[in-house]
Amino acid sequence: MIEVLAPSAWSDARVESWLEWAGENPDLPSALFRRADSIATQAEILGFIETDAHADFRRDLGAALASGRLAVSEPRSGELPRLAPADKGDLTQALKSLRSERRGRAAAQAAALEVGRRLQAVMDAINRCEGDPAACADPMSNPTLARAVEAARTSGAPDALIVEAITLARGGESGWDSALPSFTNDDVRIIAVFTGEPDEDHADALAAAAWETGQVTAAFSGASSGRLAQRGKPSRGALDVNAYGDGPDFDGEVFEADLRLLAITLASQGGPIALGLAGVADWLMAQGLAYDSHYGHKAVQDLFARAREVVANLNLGDGGLAVFDDPEIALRLGGVNAGAGPSTGPITIAQMEDGETLHLLSQQALRGAASLGIDPGQLREHILGARELSGAPGVNHQTLQARGFTDHEISAVESALPFATRLSDAISPASIDPGFLTDVLGLTAADLANHDLDLLERMGFADEDIAAAEIYALGAGNTAEAEFLTHDQRLVFRSADEIGPAAYFLMLAAIQPHLDVPPVAEIELEWDSEPSDAKILISLAAQTGVGAIRVRRMEPPADLQLDLPKVQSTPPREARPAESETEPRAADPRMAPPPQERIVERIVERERTRRKLPDRRKGYIQKAAVGGHKVYIHTGEYDDGELGEIFIDMHKEGAAFRSLMNNFAIGISIGLQYGVPLEEFVDAFVFTRFEPAGPVTGNDSVKSATSILDYIFRELGISYLGRDELANADGELNADGLGQGKDLAEGEEGQDNEPQPASRFISKGFSRGAAPDNLVFLPSASRSFPAGPMEADVCAACGDVAVVRKGMSLICETCGARAGPLDGKTG
């Protein structure tokens, strides 16, 4: 960052544009006067000014440049456009070739970008490999390199280029730098010449080429189209007509003097010149004249006629007064362009000292309001809003306070209103303290990181309330529904979007006789428009009398991505060779080829976001002792039963060891919640060896462990992964893992051989009474059954598994209820 001496009202972008033209000098006025001196010297050499007028020319030109009244761009170079008359028969083929060339360049640029990225991955696979350099550069020995090579080949990179990348990486280079092919739509390539409106045979092809490439100009007069092509790449410059006043206060003397300065400056650069008058639509607004009115046309015609007379008297050679759209000149003049198009509206953008942009009413709009007798404060409030919420409908101080906002948060929101374009921009995490949003509104960190978060919608405000409050606080943005204005007054403050292209075409047709360079109507369509839109505009321009038109599309958004349905791809089937009708099939199975082993590698990349556990979750507690040291394991599960957290408690150990185990459990829990598989932890910590170690009591599956960690991950692996090979119980202890056990060596039948109540395994508190009291778990395969078949069913009356055969009927032995006869008939 550097400090530059420049007018305080100029934006950073405007200052940078002037520095680019005048030279990288922090003292911008000095740089502009030095450039003016250089131009004066060249004009003196070419004979445009006398030697004794050098100092005056330098002074006047430097002052005009430093004040921002005029701006100049460097002469442009490039190929001249090709003339393609419609009556010669080659226009359709020329348009088709231009479209094909544009598609090829666009595809080449995209392909070059993707191939370069893939070849960089090839080099990275070698540079990041540790080991034998020859093996790292061999796809047969380096699987990562093999995958990168396959991806590069799939993207279209030839094997020769892939070998080059491998060789360079093996030689020590780390980057694959490649220049993308040039691709721009700025220059006109074809001027399609018609006599009047294009005929139906060419209209569709012309519209499609103009819409797709943006490099076609349609000219509707043979003479003017020839002059368009002959002008080539002129030196461009423009005056800001708003700098000279308006109406009776228009300073014609300074205006004409600056015209002479600009014309000589452009002629000194060599070649044809194009001198424009910028900001004519804003100039009309300042006088209270509508852009598309008769009086507006007459005022602009008189201005251009006066300017043409001044330039013609200089007799500087080819070129002269023109209309054009030059972004650099528009930026240097503060946002006004020389295309004679409609205004952008009554709102302008000002840059604050801290770089923030602020929406204001333009000086031309305020002057126009004064000339029409309109209260500027009332106009400002209607267009820009009240910039506060106290009296807003729907979203105001009262409704925000009802949702927990205090005066501090409301003040922060209202401070952001002048810089916002929507109400949701002001009521957002960017302007409100995050602590308030999380503590009061209950937002999470993920919510705060979501750029699409709409706080107003989250707080339950209706769409109609938000829209009404937005108009009150931020204004309507235009005067279309300003009831305090008359119909004619509202027309003065309309923008280009409200006026439409027809008024622009009529204005160009009105000033066309006063121009030295044929005008070209510049129209920019939305990026998602269609060729039919371009066809309508071309036809309208021809009907309104415009000499030529160029239609272009805006660039699509950089993050444009199509929404596609998820389609499950079917693996391709191998083609079977055709069998000869006369050749019999082999019936001998020994003729079949032996099965081949296939090794399939699947790479799964998980999203690195933390999976939140439910606030009320299930799990279990296991108490055991390892080498005489008690340890409690407490688990927490997701709703699908997957392990999400563990707690380890060893109450009678030292504080340091206890704290270490607690924090170790927290680390494991965080890893599980971020998607680390439990299998990885089990394989890493099983068989670790340190004290305490030895026999394990209180666990029905693990009887011994080499450490506390060995025991913990054996238990988790058995319980959650089914890793029964980690169990080492000897069968003498029948512990159930819930604090009870019974020695079956005494000959007593264990209670596991009997139906167990569900309350023994399901927490009544967790289920909150959702489990029935008569729900039982049937004995597992470990139950010893008596010899012979045993039939029993669940009793419908008491729910016990005690319905047995009694003669010809089924009787419940628990409650004595008769279930019915064996033949299924009741009664």
C-alpha positions in Angstrom: 0.0 0.0 0.0 1.3 3.4 -1.0 0.1 7.0 -0.3 -0.9 9.0 -3.4 -1.6 12.7 -3.7 -4.9 12.9 -5.5 -8.3 14.6 -5.2 -10.1 13.3 -2.1 -13.4 12.7 -3.9 -11.8 10.2 -6.3 -12.1 6.5 -5.6 -9.2 4.1 -5.3 -10.0 2.5 -8.7 -10.2 6.0 -10.4 -6.8 7.0 -8.9 -5.2 3.7 -10.0 -6.5 4.1 -13.5 -5.0 7.6 -13.8 -1.7 6.4 -12.4 -1.6 3.7 -15.0 -2.0 6.3 -17.8 0.2 9.1 -16.3 2.9 7.0 -14.7 3.4 5.3 -11.3 4.1 8.5 -9.4 2.7 9.0 -5.9 2.2 12.7 -6.8 -0.6 12.3 -9.3 -1.0 16.0 -10.3 2.8 16.2 -11.0 2.6 13.1 -13.1 -0.4 14.5 -15.1 1.4 17.8 -15.8 4.5 15.9 -17.0 2.3 13.9 -19.3 0.7 17.1 -20.5 4.2 18.5 -21.2 5.1 15.4 -23.3 1.8 15.8 -25.3 2.5 19.5 -25.9 6.0 18.7 -27.2 4.5 16.1 -29.6 1.8 18.5 -30.8 4.5 21.2 -31.4 6.5 18.7 -33.5 3.5 17.8 -35.6 2.6 21.5 -36.1 -0.7 21.5 -34.1 0.4 24.3 -31.8 3.0 27.1 -32.0 6.2 27.1 -30.0 5.2 30.0 -27.9 1.9 28.3 -27.1 3.7 25.3 -25.5 3.5 26.5 -21.9 -0.1 27.6 -22.1 -1.1 24.3 -23.7 0.7 22.3 -21.0 -0.9 24.4 -18.2 -4.4 24.2 -19.6 -4.2 20.5 -20.4 -2.7 19.6 -17.1 -5.4 21.5 -15.2 -8.2 19.8 -17.2 -6.7 16.4 -16.6 -6.1 17.0 -12.9 -9.7 18.3 -12.4 -11.1 15.2 -14.1 -12.9 17.2 -16.9 -11.4 15.1 -19.7 -9.7 11.8 -20.0 -7.7 10.0 -22.7 -6.9 6.4 -23.4 -3.9 4.9 -25.2 -4.2 4.1 -28.9 -5.3 0.5 -29.4 -3.7 -2.0 -31.7 -5.1 -5.1 -33.3 -6.6 -6.6 -36.4 -9.1 -4.5 -38.4 -12.6 -6.1 -38.6 -13.6 -7.9 -41.7 -16.4 -6.5 -43.9 -18.9 -9.2 -44.8 -21.7 -7.8 -47.1 -24.9 -9.9 -46.9 -25.4 -9.7 -50.7 -22.0 -11.3 -51.4 -23.0 -14.7 -50.3 -20.2 -15.5 -47.8 -21.7 -13.9 -44.7 -23.3 -17.1 -43.4 -20.1 -19.0 -43.7 -18.1 -16.2 -42.1 -20.4 -16.2 -39.1 -20.2 -20.0 -38.8 -16.4 -19.9 -38.9 -16.3 -17.2 -36.2 -18.5 -19.3 -33.9 -16.4 -22.4 -34.5 -13.2 -20.5 -33.8 -14.6 -19.1 -30.6 -15.7 -22.6 -29.4 -12.3 -24.0 -30.1 -10.5 -21.3 -28.2 -12.9 -21.6 -25.2 -12.4 -25.4 -25.2 -8.7 -25.1 -25.6 -8.4 -22.7 -22.6 -10.5 -25.0 -20.4 -8.6 -28.0 -21.5 -5.2 -26.3 -21.0 -6.2 -25.4 -17.4 -7.3 -28.9 -16.5 -4.3 -30.6 -18.2 -2.0 -28.3 -16.4 -3.6 -29.1 -13.1 -3.3 -32.8 -13.7 0.3 -32.6 -14.8 1.1 -30.6 -11.6 -0.4 -33.5 -9.7 2.0 -35.9 -11.5 5.0 -33.8 -10.4 3.7 -33.6 -6.9 3.3 -37.4 -6.7 7.0 -37.7 -7.4 8.3 -34.8 -5.3 6.3 -35.9 -2.2 7.4 -39.5 -2.4 10.0 -40.6 0.1 12.3 -43.4 -0.9 14.3 -44.6 -3.9 14.1 -41.8 -6.5 13.9 -44.3 -9.3 10.9 -46.1 -7.7 9.2 -42.7 -6.9 9.3 -41.8 -10.6 8.0 -45.3 -11.7 4.2 -45.6 -11.9 4.6 -49.3 -11.3 6.2 -48.7 -7.9 4.4 -45.5 -6.9 0.6 -46.0 -6.7 0.0 -42.3 -6.2 1.9 -41.5 -9.3 0.0 -44.2 -11.2 -3.3 -42.6 -10.2 -2.1 -39.1 -11.2 -0.9 -40.4 -14.6 -4.2 -42.1 -15.2 -6.1 -38.9 -14.3 -3.8 -36.8 -16.5 -4.4 -39.2 -19.4 -8.2 -39.1 -18.8 -8.1 -35.3 -18.9 -6.6 -35.4 -22.4 -2.9 -35.1 -21.7 -0.8 -37.1 -24.2 1.6 -39.7 -22.8 4.5 -37.7 -24.2 3.6 -34.7 -22.1 3.1 -36.9 -19.1 6.6 -38.3 -19.6 8.0 -34.8 -19.8 6.4 -33.9 -16.4 7.8 -37.1 -14.8 11.3 -36.4 -16.2 11.3 -32.8 -15.0 10.1 -33.8 -11.5 12.8 -36.4 -11.4 15.3 -33.7 -12.3 14.3 -31.6 -9.4 11.6 -29.2 -10.8 8.5 -28.8 -8.7 6.1 -26.7 -10.8 4.3 -27.2 -14.1 3.8 -23.6 -15.4 1.9 -23.2 -18.6 0.5 -20.1 -20.2 -3.2 -20.3 -21.2 -4.1 -19.5 -24.8 -5.4 -16.0 -25.3 -9.2 -15.7 -25.4 -11.1 -12.4 -25.4 -14.3 -11.1 -26.9 -13.3 -7.4 -26.7 -12.5 -6.8 -30.4 -15.0 -6.8 -33.3 -14.0 -9.4 -35.9 -16.8 -9.1 -38.5 -18.9 -6.2 -39.6 -22.0 -7.7 -41.2 -23.3 -5.2 -43.8 -27.0 -5.0 -44.7 -29.2 -2.5 -46.6 -31.8 -1.9 -44.0 -33.1 -4.6 -41.6 -31.5 -8.1 -42.0 -33.5 -10.5 -44.1 -34.9 -13.8 -42.6 -32.1 -15.8 -44.4 -29.4 -14.1 -42.3 -31.3 -12.9 -39.2 -31.0 -16.1 -37.2 -27.4 -16.7 -38.1 -26.4 -13.1 -37.3 -28.2 -13.2 -33.9 -26.6 -16.5 -32.9 -23.1 -15.3 -33.9 -23.6 -12.0 -32.1 -25.0 -13.7 -29.0 -22.3 -16.4 -28.8 -19.1 -14.5 -29.7 -19.9 -10.8 -29.0 -17.5 -10.0 -31.9 -20.1 -9.1 -34.6 -21.3 -5.6 -35.5 -24.4 -5.4 -37.7 -24.3 -2.3 -39.9 -27.5 -1.2 -41.8 -25.9 1.2 -44.3 -23.2 0.3 -46.8 -21.5 3.7 -46.7 -21.3 3.9 -42.9 -20.1 0.4 -42.6 -17.2 1.1 -44.9 -16.3 4.1 -42.7 -16.5 1.9 -39.6 -13.9 -0.5 -41.0 -11.6 2.2 -42.3 -11.4 4.0 -39.0 -9.5 1.1 -37.5 -8.4 1.6 -33.9 -8.8 5.3 -33.2 -7.3 7.3 -30.3 -10.1 7.9 -27.9 -10.8 10.7 -25.4 -13.9 12.3 -23.8 -15.1 15.3 -21.9 -17.5 15.1 -18.9 -20.2 17.6 -20.0 -21.4 17.8 -16.4 -18.2 19.7 -15.4 -19.3 22.8 -17.4 -22.8 23.3 -15.8 -26.2 23.1 -17.3 -29.0 25.2 -18.7 -28.3 28.9 -18.5 -25.2 28.3 -16.3 -23.4 26.2 -19.0 -19.9 27.5 -19.5 -19.6 27.3 -23.2 -16.2 29.1 -23.4 -14.4 26.5 -21.2 -16.2 23.7 -22.9 -15.0 24.7 -26.3 -11.4 25.3 -25.0 -11.3 21.9 -23.5 -12.6 20.4 -26.8 -9.6 22.0 -28.6 -7.2 20.6 -26.0 -8.6 17.1 -26.3 -8.8 17.1 -30.1 -5.1 18.2 -30.4 -4.1 15.6 -27.7 -5.7 12.8 -29.6 -4.3 13.9 -32.9 -0.8 14.0 -31.4 -1.0 10.3 -30.7 -1.3 9.6 -34.4 -4.0 7.9 -36.4 -7.7 8.6 -36.5 -9.4 10.2 -33.5 -12.7 9.6 -31.7 -13.8 12.4 -29.4 -16.8 11.8 -27.2 -19.0 13.7 -24.9 -19.6 11.8 -21.7 -22.5 12.0 -19.2 -25.1 13.5 -21.5 -27.9 11.6 -19.7 -26.9 12.9 -16.3 -26.5 16.3 -17.8 -30.2 16.1 -19.0 -31.3 14.9 -15.5 -29.6 18.0 -13.9 -31.8 20.2 -16.1 -35.0 18.3 -15.3 -35.3 16.9 -18.8 -36.3 13.3 -19.5 -33.8 11.3 -21.6 -36.4 10.1 -24.1 -38.3 13.4 -24.4 -38.3 15.8 -27.4 -36.6 18.5 -25.3 -34.0 16.0 -24.2 -33.2 15.1 -27.8 -33.1 18.7 -28.8 -30.7 19.7 -26.0 -28.3 16.8 -26.9 -28.4 17.6 -30.6 -27.5 21.2 -30.0 -24.6 20.1 -27.7 -23.1 17.7 -30.3 -23.6 20.2 -33.1 -21.7 22.8 -31.2 -18.9 20.4 -30.4 -18.6 19.2 -34.0 -18.2 22.7 -35.3 -15.3 23.3 -32.9 -13.5 20.1 -33.8 -14.1 20.6 -37.6 -12.5 24.1 -37.5 -9.3 22.5 -36.2 -8.9 20.4 -39.4 -6.9 17.7 -37.6 -7.4 15.0 -40.1 -9.3 11.7 -40.0 -12.0 11.1 -37.4 -13.7 13.5 -35.1 -16.8 13.5 -32.9 -18.0 10.0 -32.0 -19.9 7.9 -29.4 -18.3 4.9 -27.9 -18.2 2.8 -24.7 -14.7 2.8 -23.2 -14.5 1.4 -19.6 -11.1 3.0 -18.9 -12.2 6.5 -19.9 -15.5 6.1 -18.0 -13.5 5.1 -14.9 -11.2 8.1 -15.2 -14.1 10.4 -15.6 -15.8 9.1 -12.4 -18.2 6.6 -14.0 -19.8 8.5 -16.9 -19.4 7.0 -20.3 -19.3 8.5 -23.8 -21.8 6.2 -25.3 -24.8 8.6 -25.1 -26.8 5.9 -23.4 -29.3 6.4 -20.6 -28.3 7.2 -17.0 -27.7 4.6 -14.4 -30.2 6.4 -12.2 -30.2 9.0 -9.4 -28.0 6.8 -7.1 -24.3 7.1 -7.1 -21.6 5.3 -5.0 -19.1 7.2 -2.9 -16.0 5.6 -1.3 -15.3 6.4 2.4 -11.8 6.8 3.9 -11.8 3.2 5.2 -12.7 1.8 1.8 -16.4 1.2 2.5 -18.8 2.3 -0.3 -21.9 4.4 0.5 -25.0 4.9 -1.6 -25.9 8.6 -2.2 -28.0 10.7 -4.5 -25.9 12.0 -7.3 -25.2 15.7 -7.7 -27.1 15.7 -11.0 -30.2 14.2 -9.3 -30.1 16.9 -6.6 -29.7 19.6 -9.2 -32.6 18.1 -11.2 -34.8 18.1 -8.1 -33.9 21.8 -7.5 -34.8 22.7 -11.1 -38.1 20.9 -10.8 -39.0 22.3 -7.4 -38.8 19.0 -5.6 -37.9 18.7 -1.9 -34.5 16.9 -2.0 -35.0 15.5 1.5 -38.2 13.8 0.5 -36.7 12.5 -2.7 -33.7 11.1 -0.8 -35.9 9.4 1.7 -38.0 7.8 -1.0 -35.0 6.5 -3.0 -32.5 5.7 -0.3 -34.8 5.1 2.7 -34.9 6.4 6.3 -31.7 4.5 7.2 -33.2 3.5 10.6 -35.9 1.0 11.8 -37.8 2.8 14.6 -40.8 3.5 12.4 -40.5 0.6 10.0 -43.4 -1.8 9.4 -42.8 -5.5 10.3 -39.1 -5.3 11.3 -38.6 -2.5 13.8 -37.3 -1.9 17.3 -40.2 -3.5 19.0 -40.2 -6.7 17.0 -36.4 -7.0 17.3 -36.6 -6.5 21.1 -39.2 -9.2 21.3 -36.6 -11.6 19.8 -33.9 -10.7 22.3 -32.2 -7.7 20.7 -31.0 -4.9 23.0 -30.3 -1.3 22.1 -26.6 -2.3 21.4 -27.5 -4.8 18.7 -30.2 -2.5 17.2 -27.6 0.3 17.0 -25.2 -2.0 15.2 -27.8 -2.9 12.7 -28.8 0.7 11.9 -25.1 1.6 11.6 -24.8 -0.9 8.8 -27.9 0.3 6.9 -26.1 3.0 4.8 -23.7 0.4 3.4 -26.3 -2.3 2.8 -28.2 -3.1 -0.4 -30.7 -5.4 1.3 -32.0 -5.5 4.9 -30.5 -9.0 5.4 -27.1 -7.5 4.7 -27.5 -5.2 7.8 -29.1 -7.8 10.0 -26.4 -10.4 9.6 -23.4 -11.9 11.4 -21.2 -9.3 9.8 -22.8 -6.5 11.9 -24.0 -8.3 15.0 -21.8 -9.7 17.7 -21.4 -13.5 17.3 -21.7 -14.1 21.0 -25.2 -12.6 20.9 -26.2 -14.8 18.0 -25.1 -18.0 19.7 -26.2 -17.2 23.2 -29.6 -15.5 22.4 -30.6 -16.7 19.0 -29.1 -20.2 19.4 -26.9 -20.2 16.3 -24.1 -22.7 15.9 -20.6 -22.1 14.5 -21.7 -23.8 11.3 -24.6 -21.3 11.0 -22.3 -18.4 11.4 -19.9 -19.8 8.7 -22.8 -20.2 6.3 -22.7 -17.3 3.8 -26.3 -18.0 2.8 -27.7 -17.6 6.4 -30.7 -15.3 6.5 -31.2 -14.1 10.1 -34.5 -12.5 9.3 -35.9 -15.8 8.0 -34.4 -17.7 11.0 -36.0 -15.3 13.4 -39.4 -16.0 11.8 -40.2 -12.7 10.0 -42.6 -13.0 7.1 -41.5 -12.2 3.6 -44.0 -9.4 3.3 -42.8 -7.8 6.6 -39.2 -8.0 5.4 -40.1 -6.4 2.1 -42.0 -3.5 3.7 -39.3 -2.8 6.2 -36.6 -2.9 3.5 -38.4 -0.2 1.5 -38.8 1.9 4.6 -35.1 1.6 5.7 -33.3 1.3 2.3 -35.7 3.0 0.0 -37.3 2.0 -3.3 -34.2 2.7 -5.3 -36.2 4.5 -8.0 -39.0 7.0 -8.4 -41.5 4.7 -10.2 -43.9 4.7 -7.3 -43.1 8.2 -5.9 -46.6 9.5 -5.3 -45.3 13.0 -4.4 -44.0 13.4 -8.0 -45.9 14.0 -11.2 -45.7 11.6 -14.1 -43.3 13.9 -16.1 -41.1 14.4 -13.0 -40.8 10.6 -12.5 -39.6 10.2 -16.1 -36.6 12.5 -15.4 -35.0 10.1 -12.8 -35.4 6.8 -14.7 -32.5 4.5 -15.2 -31.5 2.5 -18.3 -33.3 -0.6 -17.0 -36.5 1.4 -16.7 -36.2 3.2 -20.0 -35.3 0.2 -22.2 -33.2 0.0 -25.4 -35.7 1.7 -27.8 -35.0 5.2 -26.2 -31.3 4.6 -26.5 -31.6 3.8 -30.2 -33.8 6.9 -30.8 -31.2 9.1 -29.1 -28.4 7.7 -31.3 -30.5 8.3 -34.4 -31.1 11.9 -33.3 -27.4 12.8 -32.9 -26.2 10.6 -35.8 -26.1 13.6 -38.3 -23.8 15.5 -36.0 -21.1 12.7 -35.7 -18.0 12.3 -37.7 -17.7 8.6 -36.8 -20.7 6.3 -37.5 -22.3 5.4 -34.1 -22.6 1.8 -32.9 -25.2 1.0 -30.3 -23.5 -1.1 -27.6 -26.0 -3.5 -25.9 -24.9 -5.9 -23.2 -27.3 -8.8 -22.5 -27.6 -10.9 -19.3 -25.4 -14.0 -19.4 -28.4 -16.3 -19.4 -30.1 -14.6 -22.3 -30.9 -16.4 -25.6 -30.1 -15.8 -29.3 -33.7 -14.7 -29.8 -33.1 -11.7 -27.5 -30.2 -10.6 -29.7 -32.4 -11.0 -32.8 -35.1 -8.8 -31.4 -32.6 -6.0 -30.5 -30.9 -6.1 -33.9 -34.3 -5.8 -35.6 -35.4 -2.9 -33.3 -32.1 -1.0 -34.0 -32.6 -1.2 -37.7 -36.2 0.0 -37.5 -35.3 3.0 -35.3 -32.6 4.3 -37.8 -29.4 3.4 -35.9 -26.4 3.0 -38.2 -25.0 -0.1 -36.5 -25.4 -2.3 -33.4 -23.1 -4.7 -31.4 -24.7 -7.1 -29.0 -22.6 -8.8 -26.3 -23.4 -11.0 -23.2 -22.1 -10.5 -19.7 -19.6 -13.0 -18.4 -21.3 -15.8 -16.5 -20.7 -16.0 -12.7 -17.3 -17.4 -11.8 -18.9 -20.0 -9.4 -21.6 -21.1 -12.0 -22.4 -24.8 -11.5 -25.2 -26.8 -12.9 -27.5 -28.6 -10.5 -27.6 -32.2 -11.7 -29.5 -35.3 -10.4 -27.4 -38.0 -8.8 -27.1 -40.7 -11.4 -25.6 -44.0 -10.4 -23.3 -45.0 -13.1 -23.5 -48.6 -14.3 -20.1 -50.3 -14.8 -19.5 -51.1 -18.5 -20.0 -54.6 -19.5 -17.3 -56.4 -21.5 -18.3 -57.2 -25.0 -18.7 -60.9 -25.7 -17.2 -62.2 -28.9 -19.8 -63.3 -31.4 -20.2 -67.1 -31.6 -20.3 -68.9 -34.8 -23.6 -70.5 -35.5 -21.8 -73.7 -36.7 -19.4 -73.9 -33.8 -20.9 -75.7 -30.8 -20.5 -74.4 -27.3 -18.0 -76.1 -25.0 -19.9 -78.1 -22.5 -16.8 -79.3 -20.6 -16.3 -77.1 -17.5 -12.6 -77.7 -17.7 -12.6 -75.6 -20.8 -13.7 -72.5 -18.8 -10.8 -70.1 -18.1 -9.6 -70.0 -14.5 -11.0 -67.2 -12.3 -8.7 -64.2 -12.1 -8.1 -62.3 -9.0 -8.9 -58.5 -9.2 -7.5 -56.0 -6.7 -9.8 -53.0 -6.5 -8.6 -49.9 -4.6 -11.3 -47.6 -3.5 -10.5 -44.1 -2.2 -13.1 -42.6 0.1 -12.6 -39.0 1.1 -14.7 -38.0 4.1 -16.0 -34.5 4.6 -13.9 -32.9 7.4 -16.7 -31.6 9.5 -17.5 -32.5 13.0 -20.6 -34.8 13.4 -22.6 -33.6 16.4 -23.9 -36.1 18.9 -27.5 -35.9 19.9 -28.2 -34.0 23.2 -29.9 -37.2 24.6 -27.9 -40.2 23.7 -27.6 -43.8 24.6 -24.5 -45.9 25.6 -23.4 -48.2 28.4 -21.1 -48.2 31.4 -18.6 -51.0 31.9 -16.9 -51.5 35.3 -13.8 -53.7 35.5 -10.5 -54.0 37.2 -7.1 -54.3 35.3 -4.4 -55.7 37.6 -6.4 -54.6 40.6 -7.0 -51.0 39.3 -10.6 -50.1 38.8 -11.5 -48.5 35.5 -14.9 -47.3 34.3 -15.7 -46.9 30.6 -18.7 -44.8 29.7 -19.7 -44.7 26.0 -22.0 -42.3 24.0 -23.6 -43.3 20.8 -25.3 -41.7 17.8 -28.9 -42.6 17.0 -27.7 -45.2 14.5 -25.6 -47.0 17.3 -22.2 -45.8 16.1 -19.8 -44.9 18.8 -19.3 -41.1 19.2 -17.6 -40.5 22.5 -15.9 -42.3 25.5 -15.2 -41.4 29.1 -12.5 -43.1 31.1 -12.6 -42.8 34.9 -10.0 -44.2 37.3 -11.1 -42.8 40.7 -8.4 -44.1 43.0 -5.4 -43.4 40.7 -3.1 -40.3 41.0 -4.4 -37.0 39.8 -1.9 -36.8 36.9 -2.7 -40.3 35.6 -6.5 -39.6 36.0 -6.3 -36.3 34.1 -4.1 -37.9 31.4 -6.7 -40.6 30.8 -9.6 -38.1 30.8 -7.9 -35.9 28.2 -7.0 -39.0 26.2 -10.7 -40.0 26.1 -11.5 -36.4 24.9 -9.0 -36.7 22.1 -10.4 -40.1 21.0 -14.0 -38.7 21.1 -13.1 -35.7 18.9 -11.4 -38.0 16.4 -14.5 -40.2 16.3 -16.8 -37.2 15.7 -14.6 -36.0 12.8 -14.9 -39.4 11.1 -11.8 -41.3 12.2 -12.9 -45.0 12.1 -13.0 -46.8 15.4 -11.0 -49.6 13.7 -8.0 -47.3 13.4 -8.0 -46.6 17.1 -8.5 -50.3 18.0 -5.6 -51.4 15.8 -3.3 -48.7 17.1 -3.8 -49.3 20.9 -4.5 -53.0 21.2 -1.4 -54.9 22.6 0.2 -51.7 24.0 2.2 -52.7 27.0 2.6 -50.6 30.2 1.5 -50.8 33.9 -1.1 -51.3 35.2 -1.6 -54.7 33.4 -2.6 -58.2 34.2 -5.8 -60.1 35.0 -9.1 -58.4 34.2 -12.1 -58.9 36.5 -15.7 -57.8 35.9 -15.7 -58.2 32.1 -17.3 -61.3 30.4 -15.1 -61.1 27.3 -11.7 -59.8 28.3 -9.8 -61.7 31.1 -6.4 -60.2 30.7 -4.8 -57.1 29.3 -1.3 -55.8 28.7 -2.3 -52.2 29.7 -5.3 -50.0 30.4 -5.4 -48.9 26.7 -5.2 -52.6 25.6 -8.2 -53.4 27.8 -10.3 -50.4 26.7 -9.9 -50.9 23.0 -10.4 -54.7 23.3 -13.7 -53.9 25.0 -14.7 -51.3 22.3 -13.6 -53.5 19.5 -15.7 -56.5 20.8 -18.8 -54.4 21.6 -19.0 -52.1 18.5 -17.0 -53.9 15.8 -17.7 -57.5 16.5 -14.0 -58.2 16.8 -14.4 -61.5 18.8 -10.8 -62.4 18.2 -9.9 -59.8 20.8 -11.7 -61.7 23.5 -9.6 -63.8 25.8 -12.1 -65.0 28.4 -11.6 -68.6 29.7 -15.3 -69.3 30.3 -15.1 -69.6 34.1 -16.7 -66.3 34.7 -20.2 -65.6 33.4 -20.2 -61.8 33.9 -22.8 -60.0 32.0 -20.9 -56.7 31.7 -23.5 -55.0 33.9 -22.1 -55.7 37.3 -23.4 -59.3 37.9 -22.0 -62.7 37.4 -22.5 -66.3 38.4 -20.3 -69.3 38.5 -21.9 -72.0 36.5 -19.5 -74.6 37.8 -21.7 -75.0 40.9 -24.3 -76.8 38.7 -26.9 -74.0 39.0 -28.6 -73.0 35.8 -27.6 -69.4 35.0 -30.3 -66.8 34.7 -29.3 -66.1 31.1 -31.1 -69.4 30.2 -34.4 -67.8 31.2 -36.3 -65.0 29.5 -35.0 -61.7 30.8 -37.0 -58.5 31.3 -36.1 -55.7 28.9 -35.5 -53.3 31.7 -32.3 -55.2 32.4 -30.8 -54.0 29.0 -32.9 -50.9 28.2 -32.7 -47.8 30.4 -36.2 -46.9 31.6 -35.1 -43.3 32.0 -33.7 -43.1 28.5 -36.8 -44.7 26.9 -39.1 -42.6 29.2 -41.6 -45.4 29.6 -41.8 -46.1 25.9 -40.8 -49.8 26.4 -43.7 -52.0 27.6 -43.4 -53.5 31.0 -44.1 -57.1 29.7 -41.3 -56.8 27.0 -38.7 -59.6 27.5 -35.6 -60.8 25.7 -35.7 -64.5 24.7 -32.7 -66.7 25.8 -29.9 -66.8 23.3 -28.1 -69.8 21.8 -26.2 -70.4 25.1 -29.5 -71.6 26.7 -29.6 -75.4 27.4 -32.8 -76.9 25.9 -34.3 -80.2 27.1 -34.0 -83.2 24.7 -36.7 -83.4 22.2 -38.8 -80.7 20.5 -40.2 -77.9 22.6 -43.1 -75.8 21.5 -44.2 -72.6 23.2 -45.8 -69.4 22.2 -46.3 -65.9 23.7 -49.5 -65.5 25.7 -51.8 -62.8 24.4 -53.1 -62.2 27.9 -50.0 -61.8 30.0 -47.2 -61.6 27.4 -45.2 -64.5 28.9 -43.6 -67.2 26.8 -45.6 -70.0 28.5 -48.3 -71.2 26.2 -47.9 -75.0 26.0 -50.0 -78.0 24.8 -52.5 -79.4 27.3 -54.4 -82.2 25.6 -56.2 -80.7 22.7 -55.8 -77.1 23.8 -53.1 -74.5 24.3 -52.9 -73.3 27.9 -50.7 -70.5 29.4 -48.9 -72.0 32.5 -48.4 -68.5 34.0 -51.9 -67.1 34.0 -54.0 -70.1 33.1 -55.6 -68.5 30.1 -56.8 -70.8 27.4 -55.4 -69.8 24.0 -57.5 -72.1 21.9 -57.7 -75.7 20.5 -54.9 -77.0 18.3 -57.1 -77.1 15.3 -57.4 -73.3 15.5 -61.1 -73.3 16.4 -62.2 -71.4 19.6 -65.1 -72.2 21.8 
